[in-house]
Amino acid sequence: MNLSKPHVLQPGRRRFVQILASLPLVSAASLAHGLSPSPSGTEMTTAHDTIRPKALVFDMQGTVFNFYDPMLHELARLPAVEPRLQDWLTFPGRWSAAAHDVIVEIAAGRKAWQPNRAVYAGVLPALLSRYRGGNALSHEDKTRLLDVWAAMTPWSDSQPGLTALRKAFVVATLTNASMAGMINLVKREGLPFDAILTGELVHAFKPDLRVYQLASEYLGFVPGEIMLVSAHKWDLMAAKRSGLLTAFVPRPFENGPGTEVDTLPEPYIDLIASDLPQLASLLDRG
C-alpha cells in the first residue's frame, strides 16, 4: 500500500524564494554537483581546489534532525487520529510549511517576533481543521504534538557526519529553534557541536540576515570562512547574501516518503552532498 502523498510548496514560501532569487548574491558562480566556485566566485573549480571553510554552521530542523517520523509516531497515539492516520501523512510537512510562512513574515518585519514554539502553536488550530478528527483533539493532545518539535531524532548520518567534520572544523548550530530547546536536543543526542547558536539570541528568524551574522560574531571568523549546511534552498540563498559559503544536503524524506524534493544546483550553492559524511569527504579534499 502506498501511503505517501506529494508535498505541495506553500504559496508564501514560493513567493519568498522568488523574491530572494531576484536579489544580488555575494557570489554568483554556477554550480554542478560536487563543484564549488573559486574564492573569486568567477570560475568553476572542483571541491578540492577551493579554500576550505574554518567553521560549519548547521540548520537543524529537517537538515540534522528528522521531525516527520517522530510526528507520525505521536499522531498514531492519538485516538482521534489513529483510525485515519493515512489521511494525516501530509500533516508534519504542512505544519512546518505553515510555521515557515509566519517566520518569513517576521523576518520581513511585517509581524512582531515571537518565540519559535508560539509560532508553531499559532498556526496549529487552522491546520487541524483541515484534517478529519483534528477538531476533536484536546488541549493535551495539541501540547503533545507541539512537544514533538523538541523531541526530533537525528538522521542516521548526522552523528557520524558531524563527528568527522568536527575533526577539521568548528561546528555549530544556526537554527530558528529556541536556545533551550536546541541545547536540550543536542545534549540528549550527544551531538558533537562546539557551539549552539539560534536566532533567539537576536530575536530574529532566518532568513533575517542578523541570524547569519551571529555565526561570524560568535565564532570569530569572517563570513567567507563560514559555511552554512542546510537542506533548504531559501536558507542557503539568504546565507549566500550574507557572505557565507553554502552546502546543500537534500533530505528527500524530510516531509515523508513520496514527496517531491528539488535537488538541482543553484548559483548560490557552493557544494552539494548526499549526506553529512559525504560532505566531510568533499571538504577533506581541500
C-alpha positions in Angstrom: 0.0 0.0 0.0 1.4 3.4 -0.9 0.6 5.8 1.9 2.6 8.7 0.6 1.2 11.9 -0.7 3.0 14.7 -2.6 4.1 17.7 -0.6 3.0 21.0 -2.1 5.1 24.1 -1.7 3.1 26.7 0.1 2.3 29.9 -1.8 4.0 32.1 0.8 7.2 30.0 0.7 7.2 30.0 -3.1 6.8 33.8 -3.3 9.6 34.2 -0.8 12.0 32.1 -2.8 11.1 34.0 -5.9 11.8 37.3 -4.2 15.1 36.2 -2.8 16.2 34.8 -6.2 15.8 38.3 -7.7 18.3 39.9 -5.2 22.0 40.1 -5.9 24.2 37.5 -4.3 27.6 37.9 -2.7 29.0 35.2 -5.1 27.1 34.2 -8.2 29.2 31.3 -9.6 27.3 28.5 -11.4 27.5 25.0 -9.8 27.4 21.4 -10.8 27.2 18.5 -8.4 30.4 18.2 -6.4 31.7 21.5 -7.7 32.1 24.9 -5.9 33.2 28.3 -7.0 36.8 29.6 -6.7 37.5 32.2 -4.0 36.9 34.9 -6.6 33.5 33.4 -7.4 34.1 33.8 -11.1 35.2 30.4 -12.3 34.4 26.8 -11.7 36.8 24.5 -9.7 36.5 21.1 -8.2 35.9 21.0 -4.4 39.5 20.0 -3.6 40.8 23.2 -5.4 38.8 25.5 -3.2 39.7 27.2 0.1 38.1 25.2 2.9 35.9 27.0 5.4 37.1 27.2 9.0 33.7 26.7 10.5 30.4 25.0 9.6 27.1 26.1 10.9 24.0 23.8 10.6 20.4 24.3 10.0 18.8 21.7 12.4 15.1 21.0 11.7 15.0 18.8 8.6 18.7 19.0 8.0 20.3 17.4 11.1 17.0 16.3 12.7 14.1 14.2 11.3 10.8 15.6 12.5 8.4 13.6 10.2 8.8 10.2 11.8 8.5 11.4 15.4 5.4 13.4 14.5 3.8 10.4 12.7 4.6 8.3 15.8 2.8 10.8 18.1 -0.1 11.2 15.7 -0.6 7.4 15.7 -1.0 7.5 19.5 -3.9 10.0 19.4 -7.4 8.2 19.5 -8.9 10.8 17.2 -6.2 10.3 14.6 -5.1 6.7 14.7 -8.0 5.2 12.8 -7.5 7.6 9.9 -3.7 8.1 10.1 -3.3 7.7 6.3 -5.2 11.0 6.0 -2.6 12.7 8.2 0.5 11.8 6.3 0.9 15.3 4.9 0.4 16.9 8.4 4.0 17.2 9.6 5.2 18.9 6.4 2.2 21.2 6.2 2.7 22.3 9.8 6.4 23.0 9.1 5.4 25.0 6.0 2.7 27.0 7.8 5.1 28.0 10.5 7.7 28.9 7.9 5.2 31.3 6.3 4.8 33.1 9.6 8.6 33.1 10.1 9.1 34.8 6.7 6.6 37.5 7.7 8.5 38.1 11.0 11.9 38.1 9.1 10.5 40.7 6.7 9.4 42.9 9.6 5.7 42.5 8.9 5.0 40.7 12.1 6.5 41.1 15.6 9.0 38.5 16.7 7.6 35.7 19.0 9.3 32.5 20.3 9.5 29.6 18.0 7.0 27.5 19.9 4.5 30.3 19.8 4.7 30.4 16.0 4.0 26.7 15.8 1.2 26.9 18.3 -0.4 29.8 16.5 -0.8 28.1 13.1 -1.9 24.7 14.6 -5.7 25.4 15.0 -6.3 26.3 11.4 -4.2 23.4 10.2 -6.0 20.9 12.4 -9.4 22.0 11.0 -8.2 20.7 7.6 -7.9 17.1 8.8 -10.5 14.6 9.8 -10.6 14.3 13.6 -8.5 17.4 14.0 -11.1 19.5 15.8 -11.6 16.6 18.3 -8.0 17.0 19.6 -7.8 18.0 23.3 -5.5 20.7 24.7 -3.3 17.9 26.0 -3.2 16.3 22.5 -2.1 19.6 21.0 0.6 20.0 23.6 1.9 16.6 22.9 2.2 17.4 19.2 3.9 20.7 20.0 6.4 18.8 22.1 7.5 16.8 19.2 9.4 19.8 17.8 11.6 19.5 20.8 11.9 15.7 20.5 13.1 15.3 17.0 15.6 12.5 16.1 18.8 12.8 14.2 19.1 11.4 10.7 21.2 8.2 10.7 24.1 10.0 9.1 24.1 13.1 11.4 26.2 11.7 14.3 29.0 10.1 12.2 29.0 13.1 9.7 29.2 15.7 12.5 31.9 13.7 14.2 34.0 13.5 11.1 33.5 17.2 10.3 34.4 18.3 13.8 37.9 16.8 13.4 38.7 19.6 10.9 36.3 22.4 11.5 34.5 24.3 14.2 30.8 23.1 14.1 27.9 25.0 15.4 24.1 25.1 15.1 22.4 28.0 13.3 18.7 27.5 13.7 15.4 29.2 14.3 14.7 27.0 17.3 14.8 28.2 20.9 18.1 28.2 22.7 16.9 26.0 25.5 15.2 23.6 23.1 18.3 23.2 20.9 20.6 22.8 23.9 18.4 20.0 25.2 18.1 18.2 21.8 21.9 18.4 21.2 22.7 17.2 24.7 20.1 14.4 24.6 21.5 13.0 21.4 25.2 13.6 22.2 25.8 15.6 19.0 29.3 17.0 18.8 28.7 20.7 18.4 31.2 23.3 19.6 28.5 25.9 20.0 24.8 26.4 20.0 23.5 29.5 18.0 19.9 30.2 17.4 18.0 33.3 16.1 16.6 33.7 19.6 19.8 35.4 20.5 18.8 38.4 18.4 15.0 37.8 18.5 15.1 37.1 14.8 14.4 34.2 12.4 16.3 33.1 9.3 16.2 34.4 6.6 16.8 37.6 8.5 20.4 38.4 7.8 21.0 39.1 11.5 20.8 35.4 12.2 23.6 34.5 9.7 25.7 37.3 11.1 25.6 35.5 14.5 28.0 32.9 13.1 30.7 35.4 12.4 30.1 37.4 15.6 30.2 34.4 17.9 32.6 32.0 16.2 35.3 34.7 15.4 35.6 34.1 11.7 34.8 36.4 8.7 31.6 35.3 6.8 33.7 33.9 3.9 35.3 31.4 6.3 32.0 30.0 7.5 29.8 27.5 5.6 26.1 27.0 6.2 24.9 23.5 5.8 21.2 23.2 5.1 18.6 21.1 3.3 16.6 24.2 2.4 17.4 26.4 -0.6 15.8 29.5 0.9 18.1 29.2 3.8 21.2 28.8 1.6 20.1 31.7 -0.6 19.9 34.1 2.3 23.2 32.7 3.8 25.0 33.5 0.5 23.6 37.0 0.5 25.1 37.4 4.0 28.5 36.3 2.7 28.6 32.7 3.9 29.7 29.7 1.9 26.9 27.2 1.4 26.5 23.4 1.3 23.3 21.8 0.2 22.4 18.4 1.8 19.0 17.5 0.4 16.7 15.4 2.7 14.3 13.6 0.4 12.3 12.2 3.3 12.1 15.5 5.4 8.3 15.7 4.7 7.7 12.0 4.4 8.1 9.3 1.7 7.0 10.1 -1.8 7.4 13.9 -1.5 9.0 15.9 -4.3 12.4 17.5 -3.4 14.2 20.0 -5.6 17.9 18.8 -5.7 19.0 20.9 -8.7 22.2 23.0 -8.4 21.8 26.8 -7.9 24.2 29.7 -8.3 24.1 30.4 -4.5 25.1 26.8 -3.6 28.8 26.0 -3.3 28.7 22.3 -2.6 26.1 19.6 -2.8 26.4 16.4 -0.8 24.0 13.5 -0.4 24.7 13.3 3.4 27.0 14.7 6.1 29.7 12.0 5.7 29.9 12.8 2.0 30.2 16.5 2.8 33.1 15.6 5.1 34.7 13.7 2.3 34.3 16.6 -0.2 35.7 19.1 2.2 38.6 16.8 3.1 39.8 17.1 -0.4 40.6 20.8 0.2 
